[in-house]
Amino acid sequence: MTPGRLSKALARRMTFTWREQLTQTDIEALEANILRVGLVVRVRWAIVAALVVFSAAGAGIYATAGEFGGMWHQMVVPGVALGFVLLYNLFYQVNYRRLGHLTAFNVVQLLLDVAVVTLLIYYSGGVYSWFSAMYLLFILEAALILPRGFQAYIVALASGVAYGMTLLLVYIHVLPHMDMPFVHNDLQFQGSYVAVRVLWEFTVMFGTATVGTRLMAQWRQREGELAARSIYDERTGLYNRAYFRRELGVEIERARRDRRGVSVVLADIDDFDRFNQLFGHEAGNSMLEAVAGALRAAASSGDDGLSEESAGLVLVARYGGEEFALVVPEPKVATRQREGIRIAEEVCRRIGAVRDDDRSVTVSVGVATYPGDGRAPSELVGAADTALAAAAAAGGNRVAVGREGRDPDEVRT
């Protein structure tokens, strides 16, 4: 693997979504994730406040019982650790909207929480400490904000290893045991008890990870289903007209910023009303689904040189009835309509080759490209529609380009 590909692979693993040119779906998913990260940051303030109140109240109880005198020195490091939590949580509070798309950012945040709680566990008696329950909160946070289920198990594993190593180092006398009030036995040096306690903690942590990831999987599936209903066409599974128009506006703005082109391809099935009359609407619906499959294949085909910049970014939508639309990013203005024409001709070829119950159809296709054929979504769609009408008037089963409905070969020359 070359250094360039390796760096891209690492970048994909470290970000919530890896595509350099985000689609509207990516943007919406990213915004939802950033909102979840913000929720976790706010929840952490509540956790820190609870820890401060607990520490103050617990110290008061110990002092009243006359057990606090020898403990004050043990609270210096935990106090510094809590101060550190306040500082880095303030950093996250300020920056989570800017950095919340970085998976590494969120993982480091959680591992810092694990490290701080491990310190609290050690300074509150190790094997006797109640603070291990805090690990469960971080595992649930991981299930909430990290995009892949296995990442919550990584946080669970890190928590279990940190807890187990702390108890092990005390057991083998590498770390001194921190005595606690009201505890008068030596459980920290009883190997079987320590082993069972570590096993129990691992069980609880991985159980929490399982519950959290399953709940979040269900939640995200439900979110996906609701989103799909708003942007997908039920019959074909392609994007719907409303989403096409919204995404076209986004792509035009991106093209304007990057000084490149973007093409609109409109395709209309020739004489589809006659097809329905001859074979019935059930056959017509089946043909629409077959055509949708051909459009997906045409949009993803790289056989004829779909550029790396455009690969995976072609949007395919059902525009209405038997009409379909594609948004095709062009690499550069200097190569305007190269991708759009290539995709349009691929659409014509693939749909002409479709056989559904030994029936076939053809399509008329129109192509228009920003900025030459229009600078606004309505202008671009209007130019593509004009080209489509020219293709249909010329007998169908062909591609026409631009406001004049020219033959693609005229544009190439």
NUTI-25353 format. One record per residue: x, y, z of N, C-alpha, C, O, CB in turn. Coordinates in steps of 0.1 Angstrom, whole numbers, plus 2048, in hexadecimal, padded with zeros to 3 digits. Each point is the difference from the previous one (the first is absolute). Glycine has a CB too. Example, Ala and Ser with C-alpha at 12.3 -4.5 7.8 and 13.67 -1.06 7.14 Angstrom:
2
8847C784E7F780C80080980C80080A8008077E37F4805
80F8177ED80980B8007F880B80880580B8018077EF7E9
//
This chain:
413
8087F48007F880C80080980C8008098028087E47F2804
8108167EB80880C7FF7FD80980C7F67FF80680A7FF7E1
80A80B81C7FE80980B7F38097FF7F980280A8207FF7F9
7E48037F17F48077FE7F37F98037F78058078158077E7
7F47E780D7F47F88037FF7FC80F7F580080680C7F77E3
80B80781D8007FD80F7FB80C8087F87FE80981B7F37F3
7F181B8007FB80C8077F18017FE7F980480A81D8077F4
7E57F27F67F18017FE7F97F68087F580380580F8067E4
8017EB8187FA7F58077FF80480F7F67FD8078137F27E9
80281681580080480E7F680C8037F980080A81F7F97F8
7E78107F47F780B8027F17FB8007F880580781880A7ED
7ED7E68047F37FB7FF7FC7F980E7F580180480E7FC7E3
8077FD81F7FE7FA80D7FE80A80B7F97FD80A8147EF7EF
7F882080580080A80B7F580A7FF7FE80880981A7F67F8
7E08017F47F58097FF7F37F97FF7FF7F47FD81081B7F7
7E67F880F7F37FA8017FB7FC7F27FA7F67FE801818816
8087FA7E27FE7FD7F280C8037F880680A8027E17FA801
81D7F37F480D8017FA8008077F280B8047FC7FA7E780F
7EF8187F08008067F280580F8017FC8078097F27E97F0
81B8147FE80480D7FF7F580A7FC7FF80B8058187ED7F6
7E18037FB7F48087FC7F47FA8067FB7F67FC8108107EE
7F08008217F57FB8087F38027F87FD80A7FA80F7FB81B
7EB7F07EB7F38017FB7F780680B80480180C8007EC7E5
7F081780C7F780580A7FD7F680B7FE80480C7F880B7E2
8097E480E7FE7F680A80C7FF80A7FE7FF80C7F47F47E3
81A80E80C80C8018087FF80C80A8037FE80C80B7F77E2
7EE81680D80080C8087F67FF80B80280480B8048097E1
7EE7ED8117F57FE80A8057F680B7FE80380C7F08037E3
8187EF80C8057F780A80B8068098017FD80C7FA7F07E4
80E81B80A80A8068077FB80A80B80480180B80B7FC7E1
7E780B8107F98098097FA7F980C80180580B7FB80B7E2
7FD7E58107FA7F880B80B7FA8097FE80080C7EF7FA7E5
81E80280A80B7FB80880680B8098037FE80C8027F17E3
7FD81D80B80580C8087F680380B80580480B8088057E1
7E67F78117F780280B8017F680B7FF80480C7F18067E3
8137E980E8017F680A80D8038088007FE80D7F47F17E5
81781580780C8038077FE80C80A80580080B8097F87E1
7EA8128107FD80B8087F87FC80C80280580B7FE80A7E2
7F77E78117F87FB80C8097F980A7FF80280C7EE7FB7E5
81D7FC80A8097F980980980A8088027FE80C7FE7EE7E4
80481F80980880A8077F880680B80580280B8078037E0
7E77FE8137F880680A7FD7F680B80080480C7F580A7E3
8097E580E7FE7F680A80D7FF8097FE7FE80C7F27F57E5
81C80F80980C7FF80880080B80B8067FD80B8067F97E1
7EF81581180080B80A7F77FB80C80480380B7FF80F7E3
7F27E780F7F87FB80B8077F68087FF7FF80C7ED8067E6
81C7F28078087F680780A8068098027FC80B7FA7F47E1
80B81A80E80B8078087FA80680D8057FF80B8088057E0
7E78038137F980680B7FC7F680A80280280C7F68107E5
8037E280B7FD7F680980C7FB8087FF7FD80C7EE7FC7E5
81E80580880D7FC80780480A80A8047FC80B8037F77E0
7F881981280580B80A7F780080C80480080B80480E7E2
7EB7F18117F67FF80B8037F480880080080D7EF80D7E6
8127E78078037F480780D8018088007FB80C7F47F87E2
81681280C80D8018077FF80980C8057FD80B8077FF7E0
7ED80F8147FF80980B7F77FA80B80480180C7FE8127E5
7F37E780B7F87F980A8077F58077FF7FE80C7EC8087E7
81C7F18058077F580680B8048098017FA80B7FA7FA7E1
80C81781180B8058087FA80580E8057FE80A8088087E2
7E78008137F980580C7FC7F580980280080C7F68137E7
8037E28077FC7F480880C7FA8078007FD80B7ED7FF7E5
81E80280880D7FB80680580980B8057FB80A8007FA7E0
7FA81881480680980A7F77FF80D80680080B80380F7E3
7EA7F08107F77FF80C8037F38087FF80080C7F080D7E7
8157E88058037F480780E7FF8058047F68057EB7FF7EC
81981680D80D80080480A7F87F880B7FC8057EC807811
8057FA7DE8087F77F78078087F58077F97F87EA7F480D
80E8207FA8048077F580F8058028068037F67E2804806
81D7F981080D80780380B7FB7F78088087FB7F07FA81C
8097F17E780B7FA7F87FE7FF7F18087FB7F97FE7F981C
7EF8117E77FC7FE7F280280D7F78007FE7F47F07F2814
81281B7FE80080C7F880B8007F57FE8057F57F980881F
8147ED7EF80B7FF7F67FC7F77F48058027F580C80281D
7E67F37F07FC7F77F57F78087F67FD7FB7F58047F181A
7F981F7F57F78077F880680A7F67FA8067F87F57F781A
81F8057F080680A7F88007FC7F17FC8087F78137FE81C
7F57EE7EA8017FB7F27F27FF7FA7FD8057F58187EE810
7E18078027F28007FA7FB80E7FE7F98037F68037E8815
80781F7FE7FC80D7FE8068077F37F98067F98057FC820
80F7FB7E58068057F47FA7F97F47FE8077F68187FD816
7E77EF7F57FA7F97F57F28067FC7FD8027F480F7E9813
7EC8198037F38067FE80280D7FA7F88047F77FE7F081C
8148147F180380D7FA8037FE7F17FD8087F880B80181E
8007EC7E78037FD7F27F47FD7F87FF8047F48177F3813
7E18027FF7F37FD7F97F880D7FD7FB8017F58047E8817
8018207FE7FA80D7FD8068077F47F98067F88017FB821
8137FF7E68078077F67FD7FA7F27FD8077F78157FF819
7F07EC7EF7FE7FA7F37F18007FC7FD7FF7F48187F380F
7E280D8077F28017FC7FC80E7FB7F88017F88037EC819
80C81D7F57FE80D7FB8058027F27F98067F7809803820
8097F07E68068007F27F67FA7F77FD8057F581A7FA814
7E37F57FB7F77F97F77F38087FE7FA8017F680F7E9812
7F381D8037F480880080180B7F57F78037F98057F981F
81080A7E780280B7F78027FB7F17FC8067F780F80781C
7FB7E77EC8047FB7F37F97F57FA8037FB7F581380C811
7E07F38017F97F47FB7F98027F28007F67F97FE80281F
7FD8137E67F98027F380B8007F47FC7FC7F57F2812817
81E7F77F780A8017F68077F27FE8057FD7F57FE81B810
7FE7E08068087F48007F87F48028057F580080E818808
7E07F47FA7F87F58037FF7F57F67FB7F58027F881A80B
8117F47E67FF7F67F580C7F78018017F67F97F381A7F9
8167F381680C7F88017FE7F580A7FF80280C8108117EE
7F17E08017FE7F580A80B80080A7FE7FD80C7F67F67E2
81981080E80B8008097FE80A80B8047FD80B80B7FC7E2
7EB8128107FD80A80A7F77FB80B80280280C8008107E2
7F47E680E7F67FB8098077F48087FD7FF80C7F08087E5
81B7F18098067F580680A80580B8007FB80B7FE7F77E1
80A81881180980680A7F980580B8047FF80C80C8077E2
7E58018107F780580A7FC7F680A80180180C7F78107E4
8047E380B7FB7F580880C7FA8087FE7FC80B7EF8007E5
81E80280980B7FA80780680880B8057FB80A8007FA7E1
7FA81981380480980B7F77FE80C8047FF80C8058117E3
7EA7EE80E7F67FD80B8047F380780080080D7EE80C7E7
8157EA8058047F380580D8028098007FA80B7F67FA7E1
81381381080D8028077FD80780D8057FD80B8088047E0
7EB80A8157FC80780C7F97F780A80380180C7FC8157E7
7F87E38097F87F78098097F58067FF7FC80B7EC8087E8
81F7F780580A7F680580880680B8027FA80A7FF7FB7E0
80381881580780780B7F780180C8047FD80B8098107E4
7E67F680F7F780180C7FE7F38067FF7FF80D7F58147E8
80C7E28037FF7F380680C7FC8097FE7FB80B7F47FE7E1
81A80A80E80C7FD80880080880D8037FA80B8098017E0
7F181281580180880C7F47FE80980080680B80E80B7E8
7E87E88097F57FD8098007F18047F57FB8037FE8187F3
8187E780B8017F28058027F57F68017F58057F281480D
80D7FA7E18027F57F77F47F67FF7F68037FB823800808
7EA7F18037F67F68007F38038087F67FA7FD81D7F6800
7EF81A80C7F48048087F880B7F97F58038058177F6810
7FA80D7E17FA80D7FB7F27FD7F97FE7F67FA819813803
7E18018047F38007FA8008077F27F77FF7F87FE80081E
8168087E78018087F48007F87F37FE8067F580E80B819
7F67E27F38007F87F37F38017F97FF7FE7F48117F2816
7E58137FD7F38027F980180B7F67F78007F67FD7F881E
8158127ED80180B7F78047FB7F27FC8067F680A80981C
8017E67ED8047FA7F37F47FD7F88008027F38147F4817
7E18067FC7F47FC7F97FA80C7F87FB7FF7F58007EF81C
80681E7F57FB80C7FA8088037F37FA8047F67FF805820
8147F57EB8088037F47FE7F67F58008047F481180681B
7EC7EA7F47FD7F67F67F38037F97FF7FF7F480D7EF81A
7EA8177FA7F38047FA80280C7F77FA8017F67FA7F681E
8158127F180380C7F78077FC7F37FC8057F680780981F
8057E87EC8077FB7F47F67FA7F68008027F48147F9819
7E27FE7F87F57FA7F87F880B7F97FB7FE7F58047EE81A
80081F7F87F880B7FB8078097F67F98037F67FC7FD820
8188037EB8068097F780A7FA7F68038077F67FB80981D
8067E47EF80A7FA7F77F87F97F57F67F980381C80480F
7F28047E17F77FB7F58007F17FE7F67FB7FA80F81A7FC
8057E48108007F17FE7FF7F980D80680480A8087FF7E2
7EA7F38147FD7F980D80C7FA80780180180C7E97FA7EA
82080080280B7FA80680880A8098087FC8087F97F37E5
7FE81E81080880A8077FB80180E8098048097FA8097E2
7F17F18187FB7FF80E8077F580880380180B7E78097EE
8187EB8008077F480680F8048028067FB80A7EA7F57EB
81681880380D80480280180980D80A7FE8087FB8027DF
7F280981B7FF80780D7FE7F780C80680280A7F18127E9
8007E280B7FE7F780B80D7F88038037FE80C7E58007ED
81F7FE7FC80D7F880280A8098078077FC80A7F47F67E2
80681B81080A8098067FC80280F80A8018087FA80B7E1
7F07F581A7FB80280E8047F480880580180B7E880E7EE
8107E58028037F480780F7FE8028047FC80B7E87FA7EC
81C80D7FF80F7FE80180580A80A8097FD8087F97FB7E0
7F981581880580A8097FD7FC80F8088018097F58117E5
7F67E98147FC7FC80D8097F48048057FF80C7E38097F0
8197EE7FC8077F480380F8028038067FB8097EA7F87E9
81781680680E80380280280880E8097FE8067FA8037E1
7F380781C80180780D8007F780B80880080A7ED8147EC
8017E280A8007F680B80C7F78008057FC80B7E28057F4
81E7FC7F580B7F77FF80D8068068077FA8087EF7FC7E4
80C81781180C8078057FF80280F80B7FF8067F780D7E4
7F37F581C7FE80180E8037F28068077FE80A7E88157F5
80B7E27FA8027F380580E7FB8018047F98097E68027EE
81E8097FE80E7FC80080A80A80780C7FF7FE7EF7F47ED
7FF81781C80780A80880880A7F780A8068067F77E980C
7FC8127E280680B7F87FB80D80480780A8007FD7E67ED
7EF8118157FA80C8057FC7FE80F7FB7F58037FC8117E6
80A80481F7FC7FE80E7F18018017F98077F981C80380F
7E57EE8017F28008027FB80D80780780480A7F97E37F6
7F681F7FC7FA80C8077F57FB8097F67FC7FD80F8137EF
7FF7F28217F67FD80B7F480980080180C7FD8127EB810
7E28037F67F38078007FA7FF80E8017F68067FB8077E1
7FD80D81E7F97FF80D7F57F57FF7FB7FD7F680981B80E
7FA7E28077F67F58028037F37F97F87F78007F781C803
81D7EC7F78047F47FA80C7FA80880A8078017EE8017E8
8077EC81C80A7FB8098057F27FC8057F98097F0814809
8097EF7E28057F37FC80A8027F480380B7FC7E87E980C
81A8017F380A8007F57FC7F97F38077F87FB80A808818
7E38047E97FB7F97F48088037F48017F87F67E880A814
81E80A7F68088047F480C7F67FE8068007F57F381880F
80A7E080680B7F77FF7FB7F17FF8097F780180681980B
7E47EE7F37FB7F37FE7FD7FD7F17F78057FB7FF7FC81D
8137F77E28007FF7F27F37FB7FA7FC8057F681C7F680C
7E17FB8047F47FB7FB7F580B8007F88017F780E7E8811
7FA81F8037F680B80080380B7F67F68047F98077F881F
80F8077E680480A7F67FC7FB7F27FB8087F8818801817
7F07EA7EE7FD7FB7F37F18007FD7FC8037F58197EF80D
7E380A8087F27FF7FF7FA80E7FE7F78027F88087E9816
80781F7F97FB80E7FF8038057F27F78077FA80D7FD81F
8087FA7E28038047F37F77FA7F57FB8067F781D7FD810
7E67EF7FB7F77F97F77F28068007F98027F68147E980E
7EE8188087F38068017FF80E7F97F68037F98077F181D
80D8147EC80080D7F98007FF7F17F98077F981480281B
7FB7ED7E78007FE7F17F27FC7FC7FC8047F581D7F580C
7E17FE8067F37FB7FD7F680C7FF7F88017F680D7E9815
7FB81E7FF7F780C8008038097F57F78067F98077F8820
80F8057E480380A7F67FC7FB7F27FB8077F8818800816
7F07EC7EF7FD7FB7F37F17FE7FF7FA8017F581C7F4809
7E380880D7F18007FF7FB80E7FD7F68017F980A7EC818
80581D7F57FC80E7FE8028037F17F88077FA80D80081E
8077F57E38038037F27F67F97F77FC8067F681C7FC80F
7E47F27FE7F77F97F87F28068007FA8027F58127E980F
7EF8198087F380780180180D7F97F78037F88057F281E
80E8137EC80180D7FA8017FF7F17F98087F981380081B
7FC7EF7E68018007F17F37FB7FA7FD8047F581C7F880E
7E17FA8047F37FB7FA7F580B8007F88017F780E7E8811
7F981E8037F780B80180280B7F67F78057F98077F781F
80F8077E680480B7F67FE7FB7F27FC8077F7814802819
7F27EA7EE7FE7FA7F27F18017FD7FD8047F48177EC80F
7E480D8067F18027FE7FC80E7FE7F88037F78047E9817
80A81D7FA7FD80E7FE8058057F37F88077F980A7FC820
80A7FA7E38058057F37F97FA7F47FE8067F68187FC815
7E57F17F77F87FA7F57F38087FF7FC8027F580F7E780F
7EF81A8077F480880080280E7F97F88047F88007EF81D
8138137EF80380D7FA8027FF7F17FB8087F98107FF81D
7FC7EE7E68027FE7F27F37FD7F87FE8057F58187F2811
7E18028017F37FD7F97F880D7FE7F98027F68077E7814
80081F8017F880D7FF8068097F57F98077F98017F7820
8148037E78078087F67FD7FB7F27FE8087F78147FD81A
7EE7ED7EE7FE7FA7F27F28047FB7FE8027F48117EB812
7E78138037F28037FB7FF80F7FB7F88027F77FF7EE81A
8128187F37FF80E7FC8098037F47FD80A7F97FF7FC81E
80D7F17E58098037F58007F67F58058027F580980A81B
7EB7E87F28017F57F67F27FE7FA7F580280681D7F3806
7EE8077E77F47FC7F97FD7F28038087F77FF7FD8197EE
7EE7EE8187FC7F38058017F57F58037F48037EE81780E
80B7F87E37FF7F67F580E7FC7FB8037F47FF7E88167FA
81E7FF80580D7FC7FA80C80080A80A7FA7FD7EE8107EE
8067FB82180B80180980A80B7FD80A8018077F37E77FD
8018207F180980B7FD7FC80C8097F580080680E7F77E2
8058138187FD80D8067F38067FA7FE7FD7F481A807812
7E18048017F48067FA80380E7FB80B8058017E77ED80F
8048147EA80180D7F980580A80A8088097FD7E67F17F2
80C80781D80380A80A80F7FF80480680B8017E27F5807
81C7F47FA80E7FF80480A8037F480A8078027EF7E780E
80380F7E48088037F480280F7FF80B8057FE7EC7E77F7
7FE81C80D80180E7FF80880680B8088097FD7E27F77F8
8157FB81780880580B80F7FD7FE8088098027E47F480D
8177F77ED80E7FC7FE8068077F480C8038007EF7E780A
7FD8197EB8058077F580480E80480B8057FC7E67EE7F5
80881481880480D80580D7FF8078088097FF7E07FE802
8197EF80780D7FE80880C7FE7F680A8068027E97F0812
80B8027E280A7FD7F780480C7F780C8027FD7EC7E6802
7FF8207FE80380C7F880880A80980A8067FB7E17F77F8
81180481A80880980980E7FA80180A8088007E17FF80C
8177EC7F580D7FA8018088027F480C8038007EA7EC810
8038107E48078027F380580E7FF80B8037FB7E77EB7FB
80581B80E80480F7FF80C80280980A8077FC7DE800800
8197F381080B80280980D7FA7FB80A8068017E67FA812
80E7F47E780C7F97FB8048037F280A7FA7FA7F07F4815
7FE81B7EA8038047F28007F47F780A7FD7F9803816810
7E97E57F77FE7F57F87F27FF7FB7F880880481B7EB808
7EA8037EC7F27FE7FB7F87F68078057F880880480F7E2
7EA7F98147F77F58047F57FF7F67FA80A7FB80B7FA81E
7F87EF7E37F67FE7F57F47FA8068007F980A8128037E6
7E38088097F37F98037FC7F87F48018057F57F780E81A
8057E07F37FB7F77F67F27FC8027FD7FB80B81B7FC7F2
7DF80C7FA7F27FC8017FD7F57F68048027F47F5815813
8017DF7FD7FD7F47F77F17FD8017FA7FF80B81D7F87F8
7E28087F27F27FD7FF7FE7F47F78057FF7F57F581980F
7FE7DE8027FE7F47F87F78037F47F580680280D7EC813
80280A7E07F88027F37F37F88008007F48028168117F2
7DF8038097F37F97FD7FC7F780C7FB7F57FE80980C7E9
7FE8048257FD7F780C7F17FF8027FB7F580481A812806
7E38037F27F27FE8017FB7F57F77F77F8804806820801
8087E77EF7FD7F57F78047F28067F97F67FF80981A7ED
80A7F081B8057F48067F67FB80B7FC7F480081C8137FC
7E380380C7F67FC80A7F37FB7FA7F97F780581181A80A
7F27F57E67F37FC7F98027F27FB7F67F88008058207FA
8107E58008027F27FA8027F580B7FA7F67FE8108167EE
7FD7F781E8047F680A7FA80180E8017F78088148077EB
7E580D8107FA80280D80980880980D8007FE7E67EB7FF
80781A80E8088088098097F880980B8058047E380B7FC
80F7E48038097F780780D7FE7F980B8018057E27F3805
81280A7E980C7FE7F780880E80080C8008007E97EE7F2
80381D80E80680D80080880280C80B8068007E38037F2
80D7F481A80780180D80C7F880080B8048057DF801806
8157EF7F080C7F780080B8067F780B7FF8037E67ED801
80B81A7F180A8067F780680C80680C8027FE7E77F67EE
80581081C80680B80780B7FC80A80B8068017DF8067FC
8147E980980A7FB80A80C7FB7F880B8028057E37F780B
8108007E580B7FC7F880880B7FB80D8007FF7E77EC7FA
80581F80280780C7FB80880680B80C8057FE7E27FF7F1
80D7FD81D80780580C80D7F980280A8068037E0801808
8157EC7F480D7F880280A8037F580C8018037E67ED808
8098147E980A8047F580680D80380B8037FD7E77EF7F3
80681881580580D80380B80080B80A8067FF7E08037FA
8137EF81180A7FE80A80D7FB7FB80B8048037E37F880E
8117FA7E680C7F97FA80780B7F780D8008007E87E9800
80481F7F980680A7F780780A80980B8057FC7E47F87F2
80B80781D80680A80880D7FC8078098088037E0801801
8187EA7FE80C7FB80880A7F97F680B7FC8057E780080F
80B8047DF8097F97F780D8097FE7FF80C7FD7ED7E97F8
81F80480C80D8077FE8077FB7F380B8037FE7F780081A
7F77F47E18077FA7F480480A7F680A7FE7F97E87EE80B
80681F7FA8048097F680780D80680080A7F97EC7ED7FA
81A80781880880B8057FA80A80980480C8008087F17EC
7EA7FF81C7FA80A80A80B80480A8077F88057E27FD7F9
81981880380C8058077FF7FC80F7F67FE80580C8157EB
80A7ED8168017FD80F7F880B8087FB7FD80A81B7F77F2
7EB8187FF7F980B8077F17FE8017F980480981980C7F0
7E87EA7FC7F27FF7FF7FB7F28047F47FE80380C8127EB
8097E68147FC7F38037F980080E80480580A80F7F27E9
7E180280C7F87FF80D7F880C8037F880080A8197F17FE
7F081A7F07F880C8037F58037F77F980B80281C7FE807
7E87EF7ED7F58027F77F37FD8077FE7F58068108057E6
7E980F8147F37FE8077F57FC7F58008067F680680B81C
7F37E57F17F57FB7F77F38018077FE7FC80B8127F47EA
7E68178047F38028067F57FD7F68028017F480881181B
7EA7EB7F77F47FF7F77FA80E8007FC80580B8007E27FB
80481F7EF7FB80E7FF7F18018007FA80A80481B7FC7F0
7E57F08077F17FF7FF7FB7F77F58058017F57FB817814
7F67E07FA7FB7F77F680B7F77FB8067F88077E88197F3
8147F07F880A7F87FA80D8087FD8087FC7F77E67F67FF
81381981180C8097FE80A7FF80B7FC7FF80C7F58117E7
81B7EF80A80B7FF80A80A80B7FE8028067F67FB7E180B
80A81C80A80A80B80080D7FB8078007F980A7ED8187F6
81E7F47FB80D7FD80680880D8027FF8097F88017E07FE
80781981580980B80380E7FA7FF8047F78077EC816808
8187F97E880D7FA7FD80B80B8028018097F87F57E77F7
81280F81B80B80980280A7FF7F58047F57FC7F980A81D
80780D7E180B8007F680D8048078008098097EF7FE7E5
81C7F280F80D80380680480F7FF80480680A8027E37F2
7F981D7F880580D7FD7F78077F67FA7F97F781E80080F
7E78147FA7F88077F68067FE7F37F97FF7F680181281A
8137ED7EF8077FF7F37FB7F37F98017FF7F481380E814
7E87E98007FB7F37FA7F17FF8017FB7F580181B800805
7E38167F97F28018027F87F67F78047FE7F57FE81A812
7F57E17FF7F77F77FA8067F27FD7FA7F77FA7FA81D7FD
8197EB80B8067F37FE7FA7F58077FC7F67FB819815801
7E97F78127FA7F68087F17FF7FD7FA7F57FF81780F813
7E88077EC7F28007FE7FD7F97F37F67F880080881D80C
8097ED7E97FD7FA7F48037F18017F97F77FB80C81E7F8
8067E78138047F28027F57F98077FC7F57FC81C811804
7E380080B7F67F98087F37FF7F87F97F6800811813815
7F28027E47F48007F78017F57F67F67F97FE807820806
80E7E67F58017F57F68007F28077FA7F77FA8138197F7
7F87EF81A8007F38087F27FD8047FB7F47FF81C810809
7E18067FC7F27FE8037F87FB7F47F87F780180A81C810
8007F47E47F97FB7F38047F27FD7F77F87FD8098207FB
80C7E48098057F37FC7FA7F680A7FB7F57FB81A8147FB
7EC7F98177FC7F68097F17FE8017FC7F580181881180C
7E58057F27F17FE8007FB7F97F37F77F980180781C80E
8097EE7E67FC7F97F48037F18007F97F97F980C81C7FB
8047E88158047F18017F77F980B8017F48028168127F7
7E180280E7F77FA80B7F67F67FA7F98047F680B810819
7FA7E17F77F67F67FB7F87FC80D8067FA8098087FE7E3
7E580C8147F87FC80C7F47F87FA7F78057FA810810813
7FA7DE7F67F67F77FB8008017F07F58007FA7FD80281C
81A7FF7E58028017F17FA80C7FA7FD8017F48037E680B
7FE8248097FB80D7FB80B80A8028097FE8097DF7FC7FD
8198107F180A80A8017FB80E7FD7F58017FB81C7ED7FE
7F781C80B7FC80E7FD80D8077FC80B7FB8017E1804810
81280D7EA80B8097FD7FD80D8087F58038058107F37E4
8058138177FF80D80780580B7F780A7FE7F87F87F781F
7F88177EB80680C7FB80780780C7FB80080B7F38027E3
81E80480F80880580B80580E7FC8048037F58037E6812
7F782080380580E7FE80B80380B7FE7FC80B7EC80B7EB
82080180680B80380980280F8008008077F580B7E3807
7F781C81080380E80180B80280B7FF7F880A7EA80F7EE
82080280680B80180A80280E8057FF80A7F880C7E47FC
7F781481980480C80680F8037FD8087F68017E6807811
81680F7EA7F880C8007FA8047F27F88097FF8167FF814
7F77F17E37FC8047F27F28007FD7FB8097F981A7EE801
7E37FF80B7F27FE7FD7F780680A7F48007FF8127EC7F5
7FF8198177F880680B80880180D8097F78027E38007F3
81181381380780280C7F77FD80D80580080B80A8117E9
7E47ED80A7F77FD80A7FA7F37FE8007FB7F47FB81D810
8007E18067FA7F37FE7F58007F68007F77F8806803820
7F180F7E97F58017F68058027F27FA7FA7F77F780F81B
8197FF7EC8068027F38067F37FA7FE7FD7F480681B812
8037E18038077F47FB7F67F57FD8017F97F681380D818
7E27F97FA7F57F67FE7F98037F37FD7F87F8801803821
7FF8137E57F98047F48087FD7F47FA7FC7F67FB816817
8187F07F38087FD7F48017F27FD7FF7FB7F580F819811
7F37E38058007F27FE7F37FB7FA7FF7F77F881180681B
7E58097F27F27FD7FB7FF8037F17FA7F97F87FC80A81F
80F8097E58008047F28087F67F87FB7FC7F580381C811
80E7E47FE8077F67F97F97F27FF8007FA7F6815812812
7E47F18037F87F38007F58017F67FE7F67F9807807820
7F480E7E67F68017F68057FF7F27FA7FA7F77F9815819
8197F77EE8067FF7F38047F17FC7FE7FC7F580B81B80E
7FC7E28078037F27FE7F47F87FD8007F77F781380B818
7E28017F87F37F97FD7FA8037F37FB7F77F980180981F
80580D7E47FB8047F38087FA7F47FA7FE7F57FE817816
8147E87F88097FA7F57FE7F17FF8077F97F980981980B
7E67E88047FD7F27FF8037F880C7FD7F480080780E7E8
8028048228037F980D80C7F77FF8077FF7F57E1802810
81B7F880680B7F780180D8077FC8087FB7F87E97F2803
81182080A80C8077FD80280B80B7F88028088057FA7DF
80F80A81880480A80980180E7F98058017F58087EE819
7EE81B7F980280E7FB80680980B7FE7FC80C7EE8017E4
81B80D80C80880880A7FC80F7FF7FF8057F58137EA809
7ED81780E7FF80E8017F38067FC7F77F97FC821807800
7E780E8047F48077FD7FB7FE7F27F58017FD81280F814
8037ED7E67FC7FE7F27FD7F27FC7FC7FD7F5812816806
7F47E480F7FD7F27FD80A7FA7F67FB7F87F77ED80C80F
8257FF7FA8097FC7F68047F18027FE7FA80B80B81D7F4
7FC7E37F78057F280180D8018088088097FF7EE7F07EA
80D7FD81F80C80080980D8017F88098068047EB7EC80C
80C8097E380C8017F880380E7FD80C8047FE7F07E57F9
7FA81F80780280F7FD80780680C8098097FE7E37F87F3
8117FB81B80580680C80F7FC8028088088047E17F8807
81A7F37F280D7FB80180A8077F780C8028037EA7E8804
8058197ED8098077F680080F8028088077F97F37E77F7
//
